[in-house]
Amino acid sequence: MLVAEVTTTDLRKTRRKVELTGDISKTREGHKIDTAGGETIRFSEENVESISIVEESVL
């Protein structure tokens, strides 16, 4: 399972399951993540410190 991990400029982390790395995109307004559950999450460019994809093992 892939997980998108967003770190905001205030160092909070948000993790959401995604199906593909292509589910994360940059838009004019900032960043957009389409989650595996069908939800769309948006972050403004100035609030994002980093976005990474990690593989989470399912046990």
N, C-alpha and C positions, 0 to 999 in steps of 0.2 A: 504494500500500500504506500503510495506517495503522499507526502504531507508538505504543504506550503507553509513555511514559517516566516512571518513578517515581524521584523523588529522596528518599532516606531522610534522617533527621535527622543521620546521620553523613556526609552528602553523597555517598554512593555512588549511582550511577545504574543502574537496571535497565531494559532496553528489550525489549519483546515485541511481535510482530506481532499485530494484532487485525483483525477484519473490519469491525466497527462500533463507533461510540463507545459504544453501549449495552452493549458487552462489559465495560465497567468499571462496577462498582456499589459502593455503600456498604452495608455490612451492620452488624449489631450488634457484630461482632467487629472491624471495620475496613473494609478495602477488598478487593475481589475482582476479578480480571481473568481473563476467559476468552480464552485466546489462539487465534489462527487455527489452530494445530496441535492444538487440543483439550485443552490443559493448563489447569488452573485454578491461579492463583497468588493467595495471600492475604497481606496486609500488615496488621499491627495499626495502629490509629489513631495511637498515640503514636510510631510509627517512621516515619511518612510526613510529609515536608516538603511535597512537591507531586506532583501527577500531571498530566501533559499529554499531549495527542495531537498527534503530528507526522505529516506526510505525507512518506513516504520515496519518492523517485523510483527507479524500477527502470530501469537502463540496460543 
